[in-house]
Amino acid sequence: MRASVVLSALVGCALADDVLYSRRLLKRGIDDEGHYNMSFFHVNDVHAHLDQYVKAGTDCVDPAKGCFGGYARIKTKVTELRAQYPDHLWLNAGDEFQGTLFYSFYGGEKIAETMNDLQFNAMTLGNHEWDGGDEKLGAFLKNLTFPVVSCNVKSEYADLKSTIKNYHIFEEHGLAVIGATTPTTPTISHVGELTTFLDPVDEVQKAIWEIRNTTDIKRIVALTHIGYDVDQQLAAGTEGLSLIIGGHSHTLLGDMDGAQGKYPTIVNDLAGNEVFIVTSYRWGEYLGSIDVTFDDDGKALAYHGAPIHMDNTTKLEPDLQAKITAWRGPFEDFANEVVGTTENTLDQTACQSGDCLLGQVMADAAFEYLYNLTTDTPEDQRPSFALINAGGVRATIDAGNITRGQVITSFPFGNAVTKLTYSGEDLLKILEGCVSRVNQFNNQKLSSWFQISHNLNVRYNPSNPAGFMLVDARISGERIDPEKEYVMVTVDFVAGGGDNILPKRSDFVVLDTLDEVLVDYIQAKTPLKNALEKRAVKYVDIFTLSEAECSLEAQWMASSTATSIRPKSTPTAHGHLTRMSRP
């Protein structure tokens, strides 16, 4: 099987091409035994970024300064790759919906038109595809001109039932593509009663067995929207897959800075065979590209490839770009839509130095959004509070009418709500990092202040050294218990390590974008009467307080027990050790 491998030539190729190879067969292409080589191009989690954008996710105003993604740019590259590699599949791993005005304004209409223009060979469904409900998703799928696969989605809605297949067989390649969607979708999107989600590992294995028992197909690939960690569980928990092309977790794989794993990541299946796992970050910033060599039994033997950065070095395909640019025209009217009113100016200017009203409103909206979304879950799985980064709050909203454009301007990055669970012990370390601006897990500085929802109150002493500033933290009036677990609502950017507020995580689910969450909150609460509250508060001399404030301070002090929530010692100005105390 390993005959005619010329290692010296291969090493030279690897150095020139920056390619990666399987340990099982150090050879690219069809070998002397006739093994089949095939190429796969893939994207995932584009989230309505039809047009190019700057790094932060906002509109590309000056391409000379560097812009990324955009389906016109991707079309140029995919057209080149298709000509270069005739035996190929061009696959989409889901979450085309939600993230820009192309979805907020047009729904799925322009996304479907664009995807058809790109001529995908197959797509699986992401959780955000259900953001408009089953009926709207069904209408979207009926407009697509390529197969949609997801073996663990079972629906009695007519359009979904008729369009979603367990798998699709590409006879010309002797290959099957099985789809799978995260089973958490019903708790994070708007799934109707007639649609259910089964365990993806079990259902993928059933599909593999069915393909083997009813066809001659041996090459089997999974196209998933279940997340990088679960993709690895899928590979390890099944037998018969050779390649998993995934999405959902916005995971960057490759050799570039910030990558969270290798492209591909290799996991052994139940039979000990290698399964290659790939995914391509998010928003179309990278185009996944991998060649796989299969043996006669459909096992993956070798790979070659890496994600391709979709930057200004790839030109925009002019015809598609002209369409996308024209679709922007109606956005102006959409942005001018009044979504509600506010009695007070929602100030942003103070967000990086302390409590600010717009930050508090956004945190409250995020908390309420997820709390309402989890009404059917056990109480200990429902959110405890929300914490967002002040750096994501970009512009003040004046008192009076609030337009959709103002909301988008204030939260322009396409960041989305997510949730994370922490022990009380870790939560106290996180909050200490927030107030001291030094992350207590890595001792690196934070690059943003924070804003919190109404049910979290924090008191801190900035006179103390970093690591000892947090003096009190309460959720709904109760001290944080180090032994309990708490569910935090936050932003995907923060969850992924953004601004160094949290320890970097990848095991989270992306929900609705901040602008959509805030619009819904405004529409439900209008006219907003929110006023600035003291949520993250420095200690002050009690003699400087008003009579009412003094009474509240006295009540708080009476309800407090020890002088510090953290039993640590810190040096005083005289060099002695003492426990933290109130000034």
Secondary structure, DSSP 4 states (H G I P E B T S, - for coil): --TT--HHHHHHHHHHHT----SS----S--TT--EEEEEEEE---TT--S-B-TTSSB-S-GGG--B--HHHHHHHHHHHHHH-SSEEEEE-S--SSSSHHHHHHTTHHHHHHHHHHT-SEE---GGGGTT-HHHHHHHHHT-SS-EE-TTEEE-SHHHHHHEESEEEEGGGTEEEEEEE-TTHHHHS---TTEEE--HHHHHHHHHHHHHHHSS--EEEEEEES-HHHHHHHHHH-SS-SEEEE-SS---BSSSTT--B-SSEEEE-TTS-EEEEEE--STTSEEEEEEEEE-TTS-EEEEEE--EE-STTSPPPHHHHHHHHHHTTTHHHHHT-EEEEESS-B--TTTTTS--HHHHHHHHHHHHHHHHHTTTS-GGGS--EEEEEGGG----B-SEEEEHHHHHHHSTT--BEEEEEEEHHHHHHHHHHHHHTB-TTT-PBPSS-EEE-TTEEEEE-TTSPTTS-EEEEEETTEEPPTTSEEEEEEEHHHHTTGGG-S---------SBHHHHHHHHHHHHPSB-------EEE---GGGS-HHHHHHHHHHHHH--SS-SS--EEE-TTS-EEE----
